[in-house]
Amino acid sequence: MTKRTGVFVCHCGKNIAATVDVKKVAQELAKDDGVVFSEDYVYMCSDPGQGAVIDAIKENDLNGMVISCCSPTLHEKTFRDASELGDLNAFQCEIANIREQCAWVHNDMEVATEKALKITRAAVRRVQRNQALEPIGVPVTRRALVVGGGIAGIQAALDLTDAGLDVVLVEKQATIGGNMLKLSETFPTLDCSQCILSPKMVSVSKNPKIKLMTESEVESISGFVGNFKVKIKKKAQFVDPELCKLCDDCTPVCPVAVPNEYDIGLTNRRAIHIPFAQAIPASFTLDEEACLGLDPVVCGKCEEVCEVGAIDYDKRPTVTEEEVGAIVVATGFDLYGMENLGEYGGGRYTDVLDGLQFERLCSASGATEGHILRPSDHKVPKEVVFIQCSGSRDPENHCAYCSKICCMYTAKHATLYKHHVPDGQAYIFYIDIRSGGKGYEEFVQRSMENDGVIYLRGRVSKVYEKDGKLKVLGVDTLAGRNVEIDADMVVLAQAMQPSTGTAEIAKILKIGRDKDGFLAEAHPKLKPVESVTAGIFLAGTAQGPKDIPETVSQASAAASKVIALLSKDELAHSPMVAKVRDPYCTGCQMCVDACPFEAIDLVDGKARVNEVLCEGCGSCAGVCVRAAIDVKNVTQLQIHEMISAIMAA
């Protein structure tokens, strides 16, 4: 029996109506078999528009509905909820995307209208064979995993525990704190970054609801939203933090010196070391890669002098499995490599620094204890050139995107330099100034007016060393002249890029990345902290360049999403999952191998689908040569009829 199907065609203001004759689409669809109602409407997503859907279902006794409008990612739930209010099963409503897939990619109205007709007609054919389905109930594990222990991860973890949830916080470094801990002060208030962050770090270490796992990385994940199983690999812990007394007897006897990551290579550290004074966990750690050898032991001096026996060379890496209901990914950023900026002397000249290195010179806990000195000779630089957009906004050679915070932290750097060296001169080469934030524009103006920072609008073409100076060749486009400065130091405002390992964690968690490598949100406006995988959320600079206030806000937003998700006793999983037709299944296992969610197993020689794990992607149906497996409401028969509708004249 043919369903009584209704069709609404949305104008979407002019988004669709500008290139699609929506009235014609509605009129033509009214002639199709099974379509008993067909109308166009200006804004279907509005309250009156949704009310029209409810009324049409009730007044026309509809048992199928097609809304021809924008992407189902945006409004499928909206119209399925409206259908249910009209006593129509939600899965008897389908979306025909005639905006993104039609109106926005065509200029010719005749062509676009014909395509919109075909797309809508295909959706009608599909809905006429849809089954009435009910969501699958899924139990919930009220525990969360936070990946990354920078300010975003810390904020998310603390917010989650405030809501009564247990949290596993995983950080691959020996301490939490991330890049924020390396900063001297923060703009626009010039607060000490460690003064702001250290109390939060201590709160993490003292919180009984947080299981902190440093020097650890996510190795694999299985399960589904509400019930993830995550394997976490922890490096061998050669120094027991429970026994370590922070006496520092071990570092003087260690013969190995390697560049100190905390000071961005401006100082050295020993193979056994504490990352910095406020490190959490408060313990020394032994760098296995830097050590002379542990298997067999080559040196052993640190163990000899440790009176409390906190050092054990026999420790090995461990893997633990944690069960969590949701995951927040906050893996942070790295700076674009200095070696990529050869034209600016990056990686060649000692006195050409990146932004984080300059932060460490300004910091009282840094390489020069808060005195700004040239790394080459430890003299005070009297002329410093700051180059903005180093590696940013340069699609031909480097990163195409704007890193968003460089204008502000360069203004901060110039201000801090003038505070430390009042008789020095700071120059800033810029393309334009982007100071969008509360108090940001005023901060930039103060750096110009109060601190005498000279802003030069133009790019630098070359930096080279001559007679103990760094020659900076650039242009001032406002004055219309070339500029040459003999600088004592050059600071590059490097582009932000996803941290090392972001691609790997995205692959493990099955979440997307954008064209620049940052983690991709499900929707830039409506779902800015959700990933495309249900139950996995994004926070901080892993998702894109941003400053500290925005990072903290997004971390709290991600935490609130997790809290909302895990506050339910049971989650609803889509019933549009794979179903096996046993008589046709030969147990060939091709569907088992093809399933990216590990949702299919062989039981007694037949494929069996775990409906809770299945995401309805259809990979199994695509490889089954006997058509023994289908996805509910996206069956091969439905697909055949949709294609036939599209190909028909």
N, C-alpha and C positions, 0 to 999 in steps of 0.2 A: 504494500500500500504506500502510495506516494505521500510524503509528509506535507502538511500545510505550512509552507515556509514564508516568512516575512523578510523583506529587504529594506534597509535604510541606507541611503547614499548621502554622505556628509559633504557639505561645501568646505568645511574647515576654514571659514571666512573666505579668503581668496587663495589659501594654500593649495587647495584642490581645484576649486571652481575657476581659477585663472587659466588653467590649461585643460580641464576636463569639463565637458558638458554634462554636469551631474543630473540635470533634469532628463536628458535623453537616456542616460544610463538607467535611471529609475523606471522610465517609461518602457524601455526595451525589456528590462528584466520582468516587468509585470506580465509579459506575454509568454514567459517560460512555463513549462509544465511544473506544477507543484507550487509555484509562487502565487500566493493568494493576496499578498499585500506588498506594495512597493512604493516608497516615497523618498523624496530628498528632504534634507533638513540642514539649516545653516551651521549649527554647532551641536553635534550629537552628544558630545561629552558634557554639555551644560545640564543643569538640573531639569529644565523643560525637555531637553533632548532625551535624557534617560527616562523621564516620565512618559514620553511618547512611545518608547520601547515597551514599557510596562503596559500601557493602555492598548497598544497594537496586539500584544500577545493575548490579552484577556478578551478584547472585542472581536478578534478574528479567529479565536481558538487555535492559535499557532502552536505547532510542536517542533518548529525549527526556525532559527533566526540568523540572518547574515547582516553584519554592519560593515558597510563599505566605507572605510575611513583611513586612519593612519596606522602606524605599526602596531601589531598585537603586543609588542613589548611595552607599549605605552598604555593602551586602554583595553586590552583583552579582559583583564580582571574587572574593570569598570562595567563593561557591558554584560559580562557573565553574572556579576552581582545583580545588575538591573533585571536580567532575565529571570533570575531566581525569585526576585520580588514579584514578578508576574506569573509565578508558579510554573516556570519552564526550567527544566534541568539545565544547570550552567553549561554542561558540555554539549548541549544542543544549540549553542550559540557560537558562531565562528566569525572571525575578522577577515575581511578582504582588504589588503593593504594597497590602496590606490593613491597614497600620498608619496611615501618614500620610493616605492617601486614603480610609480607611474607619473604622477603630476610633477614631481620634483626633477625628473630626469628627461622630460620632454618639453619642447616648445610648441610643437604643432598640435593644435587642439583636436583635429580630426584623428590623428594617430593616437594621441593620448586617450581620447574618448573610446576608441575601438579597443585599446589595451585594457582600459578600466572595465569595460564590458566583459572582456574575457576573464580577467582576474575575479570579478564578482560572480560571474557565471560558474567558474570553477569552484568557488567557495559554496555556492548553492548546491552543486553536485555533491560536494563533500558532506555538507550538513544533512543531506537527505539520507545518508547511510550512517550517520553518527549514532552511537549508542548513548543511552542515559547512564552516566557513570557517577560514582560517589567517591570523594577523596579517601585515600588510604590513611588510617590513623597510625602515627609513628610515636613511640615512646621517646622521652627526652632525658638526656643526661645533663643535669644542672651544674655544669662545670665548663670552663672556657680555657682555651689555649691562646696565649698572646706570643707571636713570633717577632722578636726584636725588642731590645731593652733600652732604646733611646727614650727621649721625652715622650714620644707618641705611645710607645709600648707601656711605659711606666704609668702615664695618665690613664690609659685604657684599663690597665690591671687594677689600679686603685679605685676607679669608678665602679668596676665590676664587683670588687669585694665590698664596696659600700652598699651594694644592692644585695649582699648576702651570698654571692656566688664564689665558689672556689676557683682559683686561677693557677694555671701552669704558665710561667713566664720563661721563655727560652731565649737566650742570648749567646751568639757564637763567640764573642770576646770574653776575656777573663773578668770583666766588670760590666755592670750596666751603666748607663749614662749617655752613650752614643756621642755624636758630634757636638752636642750642646755643651758637654763638659769641657771641650777644648776651647770654647770661646772665652774671651776676657770679659766683655760686657755685652749687653744686648740693647739693640735700638728699639724705640727712640728714647727710652728712659735712662739708658746707660747703667742698668742694674747689673750687679755681678752675677754672671750665669751660674756659678757654683753655689752662690748664696740662695738662688732660687731653686736649683735642682737638687742639691745635696739633701735637704729635708725630705723630699719626695723619695729619693733613693733609700734613705734610712727607713722611711715608712714601708717601703717594699720589703726590706730585710727583716723588719720587725712584725710584719703582718702574718698572722698564723694561717690566713686563708690563701696565701700566695706560696706556691712551690717554685722557688727560683732555681733555674738550671743554666748556669753560665758555662762557657766553653762547650756549648751543645748546639746541635743542628737537627732539624727535622729530616728524617731519613726516608719515611714513607707514610702514606695515609690510606686508610680504607674506611668503608662505612658511608654515612650519609648525614644530612643535616639533622641535628639532634642526637646523633650517635656516631661520632667519628672515633676511629681508633688510630692513634698517631704513634709511630715509632720514633724515638728521639735518641740520637747517638751523642754520648758525652765523652769528651777526650779523657785520656788517662789523667787522674787527679793525683799527681805526684806529691803535692803538698796538701795535707789535711787542714782545711780551714778551721776545723774545730780545735785542733791542737796548736796551730800557728799563733805565736805570741807577738808577732810583728817586731821582733827584737832587732832585725836587720843584721844578724851575725853572718848570714849566708852570702850576701852580696859582695862584701869585701874580698872573700876568698874565691869568688867565681872568676875564672880567667877569660871568659868570653864577653866581648862587647859587641852589640849589634845596634842598628838605628832604633831609636825610641819612637814607637808609633804615636804615643800620646803627644809628643812634641813634633810630630810630622818630620822626623829625621834630623831635627836641629840639634839633638843631643843623642847620646848613646845610653843603653841600659845593659844590664847583665842578663845572662840566660835565665837566672832565677831573679825575680823582681816582683815588686808590687806596682801595678800599672800607674797609680798616682795615690796621693795621701788619703783621699776620701773614697777610695775604691770600695765597691760593694759587690761581692763579699770582701770583707776586710782581711785579706790574706795574701801572702806571697804566692806566686805561681811559677812553675818551671816550664820554660819554652823548650819542648822536645826537639824542635827543628834547629834551634840555636845551640843546644847543649852539645858538648863534644862527643857524647855517646852514652846511651843507657842500656844497650843490649849488644855487647856486654858494656858494663860501666867503665868509662875511660878515665873519668876524673874523680867524682865522688866526694869532693871537698865540702860541698854544702851539707851533705848528710852528716859528715864527720863533726861539723861545728854546731849542728842543731841539737841543743840539749834536751828538748822535749820530744824528740823523735817524730817530728811532724812530716819528715820526708821519707818516702817509700818508692824506690825505683822499680818495684815489681808491679805497680799498678797498671791496669790495662783499660782500654776504652770499654764502656758499658752501653748497652742498648736497653731502654725501658719503653714499655707501651703504656700510653696514657689514654683514657677514655674521656672525651669531651663532647659537648653538644654544639659548640660554635668556635670559630677561630677568627682572631684579629691578626692581620698581617701588617707589621710596622717595621719593615726591614731597612728603612732609612735611605741615605744617599752617600755617594762618593763625589769628590770633585773630579771634573774632567782632567785627564792626565796632563801634567806640565810638559811631558815629552812631545805632546801633539802641537805645542805652540813654539816651534823652533824659530819662527820669525820674531818672537819676543824674547828669545834667549831662554825659554823654558827648558829646564833640565840641563842647560849648559853653563849658565852663570850662577854662581853661588848666591849673589845678591838679588836675583830675580826670584821672588817668593810667590806662593799662592796665598789666598785669603786666610786659610787656617794656620799657615805658618806665621803670618803676621799677627794673628790672634795670640799665638803662643809667645811672641816677643812682647806683646802688650801685657800679658798675664803675669801676675805676681808669682804664680806657680809654674811659669814657663821656663824656657831655655835660658833667659837672661834675667830672671826674677823681676820682670816688669820694666826693664830698661830696654828701650829700642836701640839695638846695636846691629851693625852690619855683620852677618854671619862670617864674611870673609876675613875681617880684621878686627871685629868688635869695637869699631869706632861709631860714634853717633852720626847717623846720616842727616845731612843738612837740607838736602833736596830729595824728595821722594815723589815718584810718579806712580799714580794708580791708573790702571787701564781697565775700563769696564768692558763687558761683553766679550771677554776673552774665551773664545770657544762657543759663545752663544750667538744666536741670530746670524748665523753664517752657514746657510744650507749648502753652499758649494764646497766648503772645506771642513766644517766642524758640525756643530749642533744647530739645527734650524730654529729651535724654540728659544723663547726668552726664559731665563732662569728665575725671574720674578723678584728675587731678593738682592741681587747684586748692586743695584743703584743705592739701596739703603745701607748695605753693609760696607760699601765703599765710602759713603759719607761718614759712617761711624768710624771707619779706619782712619780717614783723614782727620777727623775730630780728635780721636785718641792720640794720633801722632802729634798734633799741635799741643795737646795737653802735656805730653811727655817731653816734647822738644819745642818750646815756645818760640825760639828763634829760627826754627826750620820753616821750609816752604813746601806745601803739598799741592800737587797738580793732579787733576782728574780729567782724563780723556773719556768722553762719553758720546754716544750716538744721540740719545735723548734720555730724559730722567723720568723714571716710572716710580712715583712715590705714593702709591695708592694704599692708604691705611691711616688709622687714627693717629694724628700727631706726626705723620711721616713727612709731609711737605714742609711743615714748620721746622723739623729737624734738619732737613736739607738746607733750608734758608739760613738757619743758624750757623751751619758749617761754613757757608759762604760769607755771611756778614760778620759773625763774631770771631770766627777762627781764620778768616782770610784765605780760605781754600780757593784756588784758582781753577775754575771749570773751563775746559777747552772742548768745544763741540767739534768732534772729528775723530777719525780713526788714527791709530799708530801704524805706520807701515813697517818699521823695523826697530829693533833694539840690538845694539852691539857694544862690545867693550873696547874702550880706548883710553890709554893714559890713566888707568885706575878709576875711570868713570864709566857709567852706562849711558851711551848716546841713545837718546830716544828721538826718533824722527817721526813726526806726525803732521797733522794739518788742523788749523783752526778755521772751520768753514764759515763761522760768523764774521771773522775778520778778513777772510779770504787770503790767508797767507800760510806758508809752511812754518812749522815750529820745530826747533831743535833744542833739546834740554840735556844738559850734562847732569845726570842724576846719580845719587849715591846708592839708591835702592829703587827697584821697580816691583810693584805688587800687582798681580794679575787677579781680576775678579773672574775666576774660572766658572764655567757652567756647572750646574748640578746635574748629576746623572744617577741612574739607579745603582744601588750598592752592588758590589761584587756578590754574586750568588742569587740575584733577583730572578734571573732567567731560570735557574735550577729550582728555586722554591715555587715559582709559578707553574713549572712543569709537574712538580710533585703534587701540588694542591689542585692542579687542573683549573687554574684561573688564567685569564687572558692578560696580555700586555699590549700597550699601544705601540704606534710606529716608532716612538722614541725609547721604548724598552721599559717604561714605567708600567705599573700594574693598572689594568683597565677596569674602570667602574662599569656597572651594569647600565647606567644612564647618567649622563653628565649633569642633568638638572634634577631629576626625580629620584635617582638612586646613586648619589655621589659617593657613598661609603660601602655599597654592596658590590661584591664581585659577581661574575656571571654564574658562579657556583653557589647554590643555596647554602647558607650557614657560614660562609666565609666573607669577612668584611675587611675593608682597607683603611689604613690610617697613616697620616704623615706623608713624608716625602717619598715613600715608596710608590705613592699614587701620582706624584707630580711635584714640581718645585713649589715650596711654600715657606712662609716664615714661621716663627715659633708660635705666635698667637693662633694662627690658622691651623697649625699642626695640633696644638692642644685641643682646639675646638673640634677638629675632625676626629681625634682620638676619643673624645667624650661622646661624639655622635655615634661612632662605631660601637662604643660600649653600650650606649642606650639601645641600639638595635639588637645587640646580643641579649641585653636584659629583657627586652620585649619578647624576643624569641623564646628564651628559656624560662619565662614566667608562666608559660602554658604547661598544662599537664600532658598534653598530647599535641603533636604537630600534624598538619594535613599535607600528605604527599599526593602529587598529581596521579590520578588513576590512568592516565594515558601512558600505559606501560606495555611492554612486549607480552604476547601471549602465544604459546606453542600449540600447534595442532598435532597432537600425539600420533595419529595414524600416519602422518606424512614424515615424521622425524625419524632419521636413520641413525642418529647419534654420531654424526660425522665430526662434531666438535668445532666446526668452523665458526658458529655463532659465539661459542665460549671464548675463542681466541680473538674475535673481533670486538667483543664488548669492552669499551674503555672504562667501565665502572665495575667490572668483575661481578656483574649481577646474574650471570648464567653459569650453572653447573650441570654436569651430567648425573642423572639419578636413574639407575636401572636402565642405562642405555638410551635415555631420552633427555632432551634439554629441559631444564627447569629454571624458571625466572624468579629471582628474589625481587618481588614488586617494590619493596622499600628501597632497594639499591638502584633499580632501573630508573633511568631518566628519560626514557622514550625517545632516544636519539635515532633509532632505526638502523644502526650499523649491522645488527644481527639479521634483519630482514633483507638488507642489501647483499649479504654474502650467502644466504640460504638458497641453494640451487633447487630445492624442492618446494619452495614457498611454504615451508612448514612453520614459519614464525612471522607474526605481524604485530604492529603496534596498534593498540585500540584507538579507533577514530582516525587513524592514518593508515588504513589497510591498503594492500596493493590494489585491490579492486577500486577503492576510493581514488587512489593516485591515478589509476588508468582512466577513470571517468573524468577526473579533473583535467588530465592531459587532452582527452578527447574533446572536452568543452572548449579548451583553449585553441585547439587545432582546427575546430570546425569553422567553416566559412561564415 
